[in-house]
Amino acid sequence: MNFFNMVLNFIYTPVCGICGKDSRDFLCDKCFREYSNKEIANIEINKEPNFYFDEKIHLFMYKDEIRNKIIDYKFNGKAYLYKTFSEFFVKNKKINVFFEKYDIIIAVPMHKKKEKIRGYNQSALIAKEIAKKNNNLKYENDILLKIINNKVQSTLSKKERKINVKNAYKVLEKQKLINKNVIIFDDIYTTGNTVNECARILKENGANKIGILTIAKD
């Protein structure tokens, strides 16, 4: 257990991130059953010629209580929710079949200035937890670096988003990518420009297959 997890476990009593009741796994059985009925988890094969990833999969639609929980997780300091979201992934059979095809999971990196302000990279926490509970996957946090502190994607138009992320990332550990199948994890899939730019850089540096995994699709 790393220092950050130790701090989280010390600060936060293990409770279900959905209903707030005591739960050792941060997700109670009742909420798991209820929200499992809202899961989608269908693999979508990429057919867009300008997209570099091969397939994508998300658990939920970005609406209602899931949307509220993601906002809490990202912007309201509720870092412990990474445990709740991680449980949804590791308990989903379709997602686990998806995991079997991949070697590495990485998170879309944040610029160091933004991560310092927020205090954590919300995607990295979940990606690391998924790898910890899945023997097929290795979490890597030093392959991809964000080198441009660009504008927030949600404030821009579709055309602006594509331009905004261009050349915003850099590969640091190319040797770890050669012929590897890589999952890129992000919290929300909207236009796909962010993960696509990450996928482009990874493919150009030797990655074999790229899959996109997100909590929700907007």
N, C-alpha and C positions, 0 to 999 in steps of 0.2 A: 504494500500500500504506500503510495507516494505521499509527500507532505501535504499537497493540496487536498487529496481525499481525506487525509487524517483531519485536516482543519474543517472540511465540510461535515464530516461525521461528528465532530465535536460540537460544531455550531448548531447543526440541524438534527432534531430528533427524527428518527426514521418514520416518516408518515407518507401516506399515499399522496402523490402530487396532484391528484384529481379531486379527491373528497376531503383530504386532510386527516383521515383516521390513521391510527397507528398501523404501520405496515413495514415489516423488515426489508422488503424489496422495493419500497417506495411506490408500490402499486398494489392495491388490494385486489382480491379475487373478484369482488363485485364490479369494480370499475374496469378491471381487465375484460370481464365478460361483456359489459355494456359497450365499451369502446372497440372491442374486437368486431362487433357488428357494424362498425363504421369504417373499418379498415378496407382498403382497396388492394394494394400490394400486387398489382398486375404489371408484369414486365412489358415495357413498350420498346420495341426495336426501333432504333433510329433510322429514319428514311430521308432525313434532310441532308442534302449534299454538302452544306456548309457547316454541319455539325461534326465534331471530331470524336465524340463518344459513341459507343456502340449500342448501348441500351440504358434505360433508366427505369427506376421503380420508386414509388412513394407510398407511404402508409395511409395518409389521410388527405382530404381536401382542406384547404386553408380557410376554415370558416368556423363559426360558432365557438364552442368551448375550446377546441383545439387551437384555433387562432388566438384566443385569449391567453391560453397557457404558453404558447410560443412567445407572445409579446411579453408576458411576465418573465419568462426565462431569459429573454434577450435584454430587456430594457428596465426591468423592475428588480434586478438583483437576486432573483430566485434561482441561483445556480444549482441548487439541489435537484431541480427538475430534470437535469441530465440523466439522473438515475431512473426516473419514471419513464422518460422517452426511450431510454436504452432497453428497458424491460419489454416494451411493445415490440421492438425489433427482434430481440433474441428469442421471444416466445412465438413469433410468427413463422409458421412452417414454410410459406412461400418465400419469405425473406431468407430463411436458412438454406433453402435450395439455391437461391441467388448467391449466397455467400460461398457456396462450394466451388464456384467457378473462378474465384479470385484468390490472389496471393497477398495483396496489400490493401489496406484501407488508409486513406489520408483525408484530412479535413481541408476545406477551402480555408486558406490562411487569412488572417486579418493583418492589417498593417500594425506595426508595433505601437504606434501612437494611439490608434483606436482601441487596441487590446488593453493598453495601459489604462485608458479611461474607463472601459467596461469592467476590467478586472479579470476577464477570462474570455477565451474563444469558445462560444457556445457549441459550435460544430465539432471542435477538437475534443471537448469533454465527452460527447456522445460517441464519436468514432473510437476513442481510446477505450471506453467502457465496452463497446461492442467487441473489439478485438480481445479484450481481457476475458470475455465469456465465450469466445469462439476460437477453437484451436486451429482452424483453417486460415485465419487472417492474422497478419502482422501489422500493427499500427506503426506508421512512420511519420514523424513530425519534423524531419529535417530535409525532406526532399524538395518541397515547394515553399517558396518565400514570396510574400507580397512586397513589392519594392516601390509601388506608387500609392500614396495615400489619396485615393480618388474620391469623387463624390459618392454619396449613398445612392445605390441603384434605384431604390424605391421612389426617389424624387425626380427621376428622369423618364423621358419617353423611351419607347422601344428602340428607336434609332440611336438615341443618345446613350442608352445603356451599352450597346455594342461598342461604340467608340470609347466609352468611359473605362472599360476593362481592358482595352487593347494594350498588350505588353505590360500589364500591371503585375505579372508574376514571373518568377525566375526559378529554374531548377538548380538546386545546389548539389544534390547527390545523384548524379546521372547513373552511376554504376548500379544503384539499387533498382533502377527502372528497367534495365535491359531485359526484354522478353517477358516482363511481368504483367499479369492481369491486375488492374488497379481499380478499386472503388474510390470515387470521390464523394465525400459526404458533405452535404450542406443542409441547412435547416429548411429552406423553402425553395421550390422551383417555380419561377414565374416565366420569364422569357427564355431562360436557359443560357443567357449570354455569359454569366460569371463562370458556371461550371464548364461551359464550352471552351472558354479561353484557357481555363486550367487544363482541360483535356488536350487542347491543341499543343500546349507547351510540353505536356507529358509525352504525347505521341511523337513529337519532334525529337525528343530525347531518349527514345528507345522503348517506351511502354508498348505492350502488345495490344491488350484489350482494355477498354475503359467503360466502367459502369457507373451510373449516377444514382446515388441513394439519398433521398430527402425525407424529412418528417412529413411534409405536406406539399401539395401542388396548388398554386393560386390560379 
